[in-house]
Amino acid sequence: MTRSLRTAGLVATAALLAAAGLVPASPAHAAALTVDVSCESLGHYAVLCERTIAGGVAPFKTRWYYNGNYFAGQDDKAFTSWSCTLSGPNSYKATVTDAVGASATDTSGVGCRSGNP
């Protein structure tokens, strides 16, 4: 009896949410996946980068690259910090893949500073 009441309650809740338009978008209706990478020099030969995801279908997989080299230890981080070189170039890239296989990439270049921020 309790199980059937719970099931009926879940069905009623789902129907109510669907009628109110509060059900998450299905993958077919999700907005296009985009990613934005922004980085800033922290001084002392360090850079902090952040990636911001919009659209797509969760969960997301993030891969980080520094000067074209992939760093597995930075996977799936929204924020990451790097050592940098004054001689540059310093290029920071994030590639994000969503649950349905869509991917987006963005790159940020920022100068490296040796002194205080």
C-alpha positions as a printed Julia matrix, in Angstrom:
117×3 Matrix{Float64}:
  0.0    0.0     0.0
  2.75   2.47    0.95
  4.7    1.73   -2.24
  1.65   2.34   -4.46
  0.93   5.62   -2.65
  4.54   6.74   -3.19
  4.38   5.79   -6.85
  1.09   7.64   -7.29
  2.58  10.67   -5.55
  5.65  10.66   -7.79
  3.5   10.36  -10.92
  1.29  13.23   -9.76
  4.33  15.39   -8.94
  5.89  14.71  -12.34
  2.63  15.58  -14.09
  2.32  18.8   -12.09
  5.9   19.86  -12.89
  5.43  19.06  -16.57
  2.21  21.09  -16.68
  3.97  24.01  -15.0
  6.85  23.85  -17.47
  9.39  23.09  -14.74
 10.78  19.88  -16.21
 14.38  20.24  -17.45
 14.84  20.44  -21.21
 15.38  17.15  -22.93
 18.67  16.79  -24.83
 16.84  17.46  -28.11
 15.69  20.85  -26.79
 18.8   21.9   -24.86
 20.55  25.11  -25.83
 23.78  24.81  -27.8
 26.83  24.13  -25.65
 29.27  27.02  -25.24
 32.28  27.56  -22.99
 34.06  30.76  -22.02
 37.61  30.73  -20.64
 38.93  33.75  -18.77
 42.38  33.95  -17.21
 44.27  36.49  -15.14
 47.84  36.81  -14.01
 48.29  36.41  -10.26
 51.88  37.61  -10.33
 54.7   35.44   -9.03
 54.7   33.48  -12.34
 51.14  32.17  -11.86
 47.88  32.41  -13.81
 44.34  31.56  -12.67
 41.81  30.4   -15.28
 38.06  29.84  -15.03
 35.73  28.14  -17.47
 32.04  28.98  -17.65
 29.63  26.58  -19.37
 26.31  27.57  -20.92
 23.75  25.33  -22.61
 24.4   21.68  -23.32
 23.32  18.66  -21.32
 24.9   17.81  -17.95
 27.1   16.15  -16.88
 30.06  17.87  -18.52
 33.65  16.73  -19.06
 36.36  19.42  -19.16
 39.88  19.0   -20.54
 42.47  21.75  -19.93
 45.43  22.58  -22.17
 48.4   24.89  -21.54
 50.32  26.01  -24.63
 48.73  23.16  -26.59
 49.64  20.43  -24.08
 46.87  18.46  -22.37
 47.03  18.18  -18.56
 44.9   15.27  -17.27
 45.4   16.4   -13.66
 43.27  19.47  -14.41
 40.28  17.5   -15.79
 36.8   18.64  -14.81
 37.93  21.67  -12.82
 35.98  24.92  -13.17
 39.04  26.85  -11.91
 42.66  25.96  -12.42
 45.99  27.67  -11.83
 49.17  27.35  -13.82
 52.78  28.37  -13.66
 53.64  30.65  -16.54
 56.71  31.95  -18.33
 57.55  35.57  -18.97
 58.75  34.75  -22.47
 55.26  33.51  -23.48
 53.23  32.68  -25.39
 50.87  31.57  -22.66
 47.7   30.01  -24.06
 45.07  28.35  -21.84
 42.33  26.27  -23.47
 39.34  24.33  -22.15
 37.42  21.8   -24.21
 34.05  20.83  -22.73
 32.0   17.8   -23.83
 28.43  17.27  -22.65
 26.38  14.13  -21.99
 25.23  13.82  -25.62
 28.71  14.31  -27.12
 28.48  17.97  -28.12
 31.72  19.87  -27.52
 32.88  23.46  -27.3
 36.33  25.01  -26.94
 37.59  28.41  -25.88
 41.1   29.76  -25.44
 42.49  32.65  -23.41
 45.92  34.18  -23.62
 47.25  36.27  -20.79
 50.61  37.8   -20.04
 52.68  36.42  -17.2
 53.91  38.7   -14.4
 56.76  38.05  -12.02
 55.91  40.57   -9.28
 52.98  41.03   -6.94
 49.48  41.11   -8.46
